[in-house]
Structures are given as structure tokens and as C-alpha cells.
């Protein structure tokens, strides 16, 4: 078995221009607050996704009632307010 030399890994860091800006951070980027920035970005994505889901649940309308239980029955306005839809939801949820 031949061992790889210890100098593998792309070589040493070379001098690079300091006045070049890159949205990705440039050469050998290691931002100091990367964990916080990642958490803020993840939180923004979560809030946006939840907002879109709430609007979708509010506007969704089923013209043909389902013949089995589906997960969106828990969130849709139609199954909370419409008496006929409530009967369908109660039938599949097992509640009286």
C-alpha cells in the first residue's frame, strides 16, 4: 500500500487580491458570524414557508369531499366552518 504524501490538499494558500468582492465571500471565506447568519436565514425561510401555507389553507376549497382522511383536513378553513365538511372530517377523525 502506497501512502499519500503529507502535502496533499490543494497546496498552500497563495496571495490574492484584497480588493475583489464576491457574494460568496471570496477566497477561503470563513465569516465570523456564520452560525448566526445561517440561523437567521433558516428562520426567514421558515416564516415565509409558514406564511404561504397559512394563506393556502385559508383559500383552499374542496368541491368534492374526500372519501378518506387526508392531513390537510386539520388545517383547512372549510373543514372548520362548513357544516357538511365538518361531518366528513368528524367521520374520519373518530370524534363524536
C-alpha positions in Angstrom: 0.0 0.0 0.0 1.4 3.4 -1.0 0.8 6.2 1.4 -0.1 9.7 0.1 2.4 12.4 0.7 1.6 14.8 3.6 1.4 17.8 1.3 -1.9 16.8 -0.3 -4.9 19.0 0.0 -4.5 21.7 -2.7 -1.3 23.2 -1.6 -0.5 26.3 0.4 -2.6 29.5 0.3 -1.4 31.9 -2.3 -1.5 35.7 -2.3 -4.8 37.0 -3.7 -6.2 40.5 -4.4 -7.8 42.0 -1.4 -10.0 44.5 -3.4 -12.1 41.8 -5.1 -15.6 41.4 -3.7 -17.6 38.2 -4.1 -21.1 37.4 -2.8 -19.8 34.0 -1.8 -17.1 35.6 0.4 -14.1 35.3 -1.9 -11.0 33.2 -1.3 -11.0 31.0 1.8 -14.1 32.6 3.3 -14.9 31.9 7.0 -17.3 34.6 8.2 -17.2 35.2 11.9 -20.9 35.0 12.4 -21.7 32.1 10.0 -23.8 30.2 12.6 -25.9 33.3 13.4 -26.3 34.1 9.7 -27.4 30.6 9.0 -29.9 30.6 11.8 -31.4 34.0 10.6 -31.7 32.6 7.1 -33.3 29.4 8.2 -35.8 31.4 10.4 -36.6 33.6 7.4 -37.3 30.6 5.2 -39.4 29.0 8.0 -41.5 32.2 8.5 -42.0 32.6 4.7 -43.0 29.0 4.2 -45.4 29.1 7.1 -47.0 32.3 5.8 -47.5 30.7 2.4 -49.0 27.6 4.0 -51.5 29.6 6.1 -52.7 31.6 3.1 -53.0 28.3 1.1 -55.0 26.6 3.9 -57.3 29.7 4.1 -58.0 29.8 0.4 -58.3 26.1 -0.3 -61.8 24.9 -1.2 -62.7 21.3 -2.0 -65.7 20.9 -4.3 -65.7 17.1 -3.9 -65.5 15.9 -0.4 -62.7 13.3 0.3 -63.8 9.7 0.8 -60.9 9.1 3.3 -59.0 11.2 5.8 -56.3 13.5 4.5 -53.8 15.5 6.6 -55.0 18.9 5.2 -58.4 18.4 6.8 -56.8 19.5 10.1 -55.8 22.9 8.8 -58.4 24.0 6.1 -60.9 26.6 6.9 -63.6 24.7 5.1 -63.4 21.7 7.5 -63.6 24.1 10.5 -66.6 26.2 9.3 -68.7 24.4 6.7 -71.2 22.1 8.4 -71.1 19.5 5.6 -67.4 19.4 5.6 -67.3 19.2 9.4 -69.4 16.0 9.2 -66.9 14.5 6.8 -64.0 15.5 9.0 -65.7 14.1 12.1 -66.5 10.8 10.3 -62.8 10.2 9.6 -61.3 11.6 12.8 -63.2 9.4 15.1 -64.5 12.2 17.3 -68.2 12.4 18.2 
